[in-house]
Amino acid sequence: MKKAEIYKLMDLIEDVKKLDELISLHRQADTSDFMISQYEAKKTKLMGILIDELASPPVQSTQSYLLIKMLLNKYYPAKSELDYIVDSDISKLAAAI
């Protein structure tokens, strides 16, 4: 992996980390749900970009998939994975697992 790619991925991780901190801060301060939802949407978008980058060649590897798992566990800790699945098609895929 080139240094530029590493720095790009590190920047994305840093941005996700900052957004996660902002979300926690707003939840603790019990501020507007609108602001929280905006931060969560941005975090979801950045996580999608990060996952796409890690899952595509030339980065794609068992190690990159483990890193994706680590990121998901850290930034989307699940009480139960099924609690978060509301889309019926996604629910069918989850049931197949």
N, CA, C and O of each residue as an XYZ file, in Angstrom:
388
protein
N       0.847     -1.170      0.000
C       0.000      0.000      0.000
C       0.898      1.240      0.000
O       1.900      1.294      0.713
N       0.529      2.215     -0.798
C       1.311      3.445     -0.880
C       1.058      4.313      0.349
O       0.011      4.233      0.992
N       2.052      5.145      0.651
C       1.915      6.027      1.822
C       0.712      6.948      1.686
O       0.034      7.234      2.673
N       0.443      7.414      0.469
C      -0.702      8.301      0.256
C      -2.005      7.597      0.618
O      -2.900      8.205      1.205
N      -2.112      6.310      0.268
C      -3.314      5.541      0.612
C      -3.439      5.373      2.121
O      -4.531      5.487      2.678
N      -2.323      5.103      2.774
C      -2.333      4.943      4.231
C      -2.786      6.235      4.901
O      -3.614      6.210      5.812
N      -2.242      7.366      4.449
C      -2.615      8.650      5.046
C      -4.083      8.975      4.790
O      -4.758      9.537      5.653
N      -4.572      8.626      3.614
C      -5.981      8.858      3.301
C      -6.868      8.054      4.249
O      -7.843      8.576      4.789
N      -6.522      6.778      4.447
C      -7.300      5.925      5.349
C      -7.191      6.397      6.795
O      -8.174      6.365      7.536
N      -6.008      6.830      7.193
C      -5.833      7.350      8.556
C      -6.666      8.610      8.766
O      -7.249      8.799      9.833
N      -6.722      9.473      7.748
C      -7.554     10.676      7.836
C      -9.031     10.310      7.979
O      -9.752     10.922      8.768
N      -9.475      9.318      7.219
C     -10.865      8.881      7.328
C     -11.162      8.341      8.727
O     -12.204      8.649      9.306
N     -10.255      7.544      9.261
C     -10.436      7.005     10.613
C     -10.479      8.139     11.631
O     -11.299      8.121     12.549
N      -9.611      9.111     11.472
C      -9.577     10.265     12.383
C     -10.886     11.043     12.306
O     -11.411     11.475     13.333
N     -11.417     11.226     11.096
C     -12.689     11.938     10.928
C     -13.837     11.179     11.592
O     -14.696     11.785     12.234
N     -13.852      9.861     11.440
C     -14.889      9.041     12.076
C     -14.769      9.151     13.594
O     -15.773      9.269     14.296
N     -13.543      9.110     14.091
C     -13.302      9.217     15.533
C     -13.828     10.553     16.074
O     -14.476     10.593     17.120
N     -13.546     11.637     15.356
C     -14.014     12.963     15.788
C     -15.534     13.041     15.774
O     -16.141     13.588     16.695
N     -16.147     12.493     14.731
C     -17.605     12.508     14.662
C     -18.214     11.686     15.794
O     -19.227     12.079     16.372
N     -17.611     10.562     16.107
C     -18.100      9.730     17.199
C     -18.024     10.485     18.525
O     -18.925     10.382     19.357
N     -16.952     11.240     18.716
C     -16.813     12.055     19.929
C     -17.876     13.149     19.973
O     -18.443     13.420     21.031
N     -18.147     13.779     18.829
C     -19.185     14.812     18.778
C     -20.561     14.227     19.088
O     -21.358     14.841     19.797
N     -20.828     13.054     18.562
C     -22.111     12.396     18.833
C     -22.246     12.114     20.328
O     -23.296     12.372     20.916
N     -21.198     11.592     20.936
C     -21.222     11.314     22.382
C     -21.414     12.591     23.180
O     -22.184     12.619     24.140
N     -20.723     13.637     22.790
C     -20.827     14.923     23.471
C     -22.253     15.458     23.418
O     -22.780     15.923     24.428
N     -22.877     15.394     22.249
C     -24.245     15.894     22.106
C     -25.247     15.008     22.841
O     -26.250     15.507     23.352
N     -24.993     13.718     22.901
C     -25.894     12.831     23.655
C     -25.811     13.128     25.146
O     -26.827     13.140     25.840
N     -24.589     13.369     25.639
C     -24.410     13.679     27.057
C     -25.029     15.023     27.404
O     -25.595     15.191     28.484
N     -24.921     15.978     26.490
C     -25.477     17.307     26.729
C     -26.981     17.331     26.486
O     -27.646     18.331     26.754
N     -27.513     16.216     25.973
C     -28.942     16.097     25.693
C     -29.423     17.220     24.781
O     -30.442     17.863     25.032
N     -28.653     17.434     23.710
C     -29.013     18.480     22.757
C     -29.905     17.920     21.662
O     -30.395     16.795     21.751
N     -30.099     18.706     20.658
C     -31.005     18.408     19.560
C     -30.735     17.055     18.895
O     -29.598     16.716     18.568
N     -31.807     16.302     18.710
C     -31.700     15.039     17.978
C     -31.326     15.288     16.524
O     -30.717     14.437     15.875
N     -31.694     16.460     16.021
C     -31.360     16.807     14.640
C     -29.850     16.846     14.446
O     -29.335     16.300     13.471
N     -29.145     17.482     15.362
C     -27.683     17.561     15.258
C     -27.060     16.174     15.350
O     -26.147     15.841     14.594
N     -27.558     15.377     16.272
C     -27.034     14.021     16.431
C     -27.249     13.224     15.152
O     -26.348     12.519     14.698
N     -28.438     13.334     14.573
C     -28.715     12.576     13.344
C     -27.842     13.045     12.189
O     -27.462     12.242     11.336
N     -27.520     14.336     12.150
C     -26.628     14.849     11.104
C     -25.223     14.274     11.259
O     -24.601     13.853     10.284
N     -24.733     14.261     12.494
C     -23.406     13.694     12.747
C     -23.384     12.194     12.446
O     -22.413     11.683     11.888
N     -24.455     11.494     12.818
C     -24.518     10.056     12.556
C     -24.552      9.760     11.059
O     -23.942      8.795     10.599
N     -25.263     10.589     10.303
C     -25.313     10.401      8.849
C     -23.931     10.604      8.229
O     -23.520      9.849      7.348
N     -23.230     11.617      8.693
C     -21.875     11.879      8.187
C     -20.935     10.734      8.565
O     -20.114     10.308      7.753
N     -21.057     10.240      9.793
C     -20.225      9.123     10.250
C     -20.498      7.882      9.404
O     -19.565      7.180      9.014
N     -21.759      7.609      9.122
C     -22.130      6.459      8.298
C     -21.549      6.583      6.897
O     -21.063      5.605      6.329
N     -21.603      7.782      6.349
C     -21.049      8.013      5.008
C     -19.537      7.771      5.000
O     -19.019      7.098      4.109
N     -18.835      8.317      5.989
C     -17.385      8.136      6.060
C     -17.010      6.676      6.307
O     -16.032      6.184      5.744
N     -17.778      5.988      7.138
C     -17.511      4.565      7.371
C     -17.695      3.773      6.081
O     -16.941      2.838      5.815
N     -18.685      4.138      5.285
C     -18.903      3.475      4.003
C     -17.720      3.657      3.069
O     -17.285      2.712      2.411
N     -17.204      4.878      3.016
C     -16.031      5.158      2.185
C     -14.840      4.355      2.686
O     -14.115      3.750      1.896
N     -14.644      4.352      3.982
C     -13.523      3.632      4.590
C     -13.617      2.128      4.310
O     -12.623      1.500      3.944
N     -14.789      1.565      4.480
C     -14.981      0.138      4.215
C     -14.755     -0.175      2.739
O     -14.120     -1.175      2.403
N     -15.276      0.681      1.857
C     -15.055      0.475      0.417
C     -13.572      0.456      0.084
O     -13.110     -0.388     -0.684
N     -12.832      1.388      0.663
C     -11.390      1.464      0.404
C     -10.669      0.219      0.918
O      -9.786     -0.315      0.247
N     -11.047     -0.236      2.106
C     -10.381     -1.401      2.698
C     -10.764     -2.718      2.017
O     -10.001     -3.683      2.050
N     -11.944     -2.751      1.402
C     -12.419     -3.991      0.785
C     -12.089     -4.091     -0.700
O     -12.413     -5.089     -1.344
N     -11.448     -3.064     -1.245
C     -11.143     -3.095     -2.675
C      -9.651     -3.284     -2.908
O      -8.827     -2.907     -2.074
N      -9.311     -3.874     -4.057
C      -7.894     -4.058     -4.384
C      -7.192     -2.712     -4.473
O      -7.844     -1.744     -4.863
N      -5.978     -2.582     -4.158
C      -4.998     -3.579     -3.749
C      -4.949     -3.816     -2.242
O      -4.153     -4.630     -1.775
N      -5.773     -3.129     -1.485
C      -5.756     -3.252     -0.021
C      -6.444     -4.533      0.443
O      -6.108     -5.075      1.496
N      -7.390     -5.006     -0.330
C      -8.225     -6.151      0.022
C      -7.402     -7.356      0.481
O      -6.554     -7.864     -0.252
N      -7.673     -7.799      1.711
C      -6.976     -8.952      2.277
C      -7.729     -9.402      3.524
O      -8.665     -8.741      3.974
N      -7.313    -10.515      4.063
C      -7.897    -10.985      5.317
C      -7.673     -9.950      6.411
O      -8.556     -9.706      7.234
N      -6.501     -9.350      6.418
C      -6.186     -8.331      7.429
C      -7.078     -7.103      7.275
O      -7.514     -6.526      8.270
N      -7.350     -6.700      6.037
C      -8.208     -5.530      5.847
C      -9.634     -5.837      6.294
O     -10.323     -4.961      6.815
N     -10.083     -7.088      6.091
C     -11.413     -7.468      6.565
C     -11.473     -7.489      8.092
O     -12.487     -7.116      8.681
N     -10.401     -7.919      8.724
C     -10.343     -7.875     10.187
C     -10.360     -6.434     10.688
O     -10.962     -6.135     11.719
N      -9.699     -5.551      9.957
C      -9.716     -4.131     10.314
C     -11.125     -3.558     10.174
O     -11.562     -2.770     11.012
N     -11.829     -3.947      9.127
C     -13.222     -3.516      8.949
C     -14.057     -3.991     10.138
O     -14.866     -3.237     10.679
N     -13.856     -5.234     10.534
C     -14.585     -5.773     11.688
C     -14.275     -4.973     12.950
O     -15.176     -4.664     13.730
N     -13.001     -4.638     13.149
C     -12.606     -3.837     14.316
C     -13.292     -2.477     14.296
O     -13.796     -2.015     15.320
N     -13.312     -1.838     13.133
C     -13.947     -0.528     13.004
C     -15.437     -0.611     13.319
O     -15.971      0.226     14.046
N     -16.103     -1.621     12.771
C     -17.534     -1.775     13.020
C     -17.819     -2.049     14.491
O     -18.763     -1.495     15.055
N     -17.010     -2.898     15.113
C     -17.205     -3.192     16.536
C     -16.970     -1.966     17.406
O     -17.656     -1.773     18.409
N     -16.006     -1.140     17.027
C     -15.687      0.047     17.823
C     -16.745      1.139     17.666
O     -17.205      1.709     18.656
N     -17.124      1.427     16.435
C     -17.995      2.569     16.189
C     -19.475      2.223     16.071
O     -20.320      3.117     16.036
N     -19.789      0.941     16.010
C     -21.176      0.493     15.995
C     -21.329     -0.707     16.926
O     -21.686     -1.800     16.489
N     -21.052     -0.491     18.230
C     -21.187     -1.615     19.158
C     -22.647     -2.067     19.196
O     -23.561     -1.253     19.325
N     -22.840     -3.345     19.085
C     -24.200     -3.871     18.974
C     -24.665     -4.490     20.279
O     -23.970     -5.303     20.889
N     -25.845     -4.089     20.687
C     -26.501     -4.786     21.792
C     -26.836     -6.172     21.257
O     -26.473     -7.194     21.838
N     -27.515     -6.170     20.170
C     -27.780     -7.372     19.386
C     -27.839     -6.894     17.945
O     -28.517     -5.913     17.639
N     -27.148     -7.565     17.083
C     -27.116     -7.130     15.695
C     -28.516     -7.018     15.114
O     -28.787     -6.134     14.301
N     -29.395     -7.900     15.525
C     -30.744     -7.916     14.975
C     -31.566     -6.706     15.408
O     -32.553     -6.372     14.752
N     -31.181     -6.040     16.500
C     -31.895     -4.845     16.949
C     -31.776     -3.709     15.938
O     -32.657     -2.852     15.859
N     -30.702     -3.698     15.174
C     -30.441     -2.606     14.251
C     -31.007     -2.853     12.859
O     -31.051     -1.933     12.042
N     -31.433     -4.051     12.579
C     -31.897     -4.389     11.237
C     -33.401     -4.175     11.160
O     -34.180     -4.897     11.783
N     -33.799     -3.163     10.381
C     -35.215     -2.873     10.219
C     -35.669     -3.101      8.780
O     -36.863     -3.267      8.533
N     -34.748     -3.111      7.839
C     -35.059     -3.355      6.439
C     -35.353     -4.846      6.253
O     -34.563     -5.688      6.679
N     -36.475     -5.175      5.624
C     -36.869     -6.585      5.500
C     -35.903     -7.390      4.640
O     -35.646     -8.557      4.936
N     -35.363     -6.789      3.580
C     -34.404     -7.510      2.737
C     -33.114     -7.794      3.498
O     -32.561     -8.890      3.410
N     -32.640     -6.805      4.241
C     -31.436     -6.989      5.050
C     -31.704     -8.033      6.129
O     -30.833     -8.837      6.458
N     -32.912     -8.011      6.672
C     -33.292     -8.985      7.694
C     -33.225    -10.410      7.142
O     -32.798    -11.327      7.844
N     -33.643    -10.599      5.894
C     -33.570    -11.918      5.255
C     -32.117    -12.361      5.104
O     -31.790    -13.526      5.330
N     -31.251    -11.429      4.721
C     -29.831    -11.757      4.588
C     -29.233    -12.124      5.942
O     -28.436    -13.057      6.042
N     -29.620    -11.390      6.982
C     -29.117    -11.675      8.328
C     -29.579    -13.051      8.787
O     -28.825    -13.775      9.437
N     -30.801    -13.412      8.457
C     -31.318    -14.726      8.841
C     -30.563    -15.846      8.128
O     -30.415    -16.944      8.665
N     -30.089    -15.561      6.925
C     -29.339    -16.567      6.166
C     -27.971    -16.833      6.777
O     -27.399    -17.905      6.581
N     -27.449    -15.871      7.509
C     -26.135    -16.030      8.149
C     -26.277    -16.977      9.308
O     -25.297    -17.261      9.996
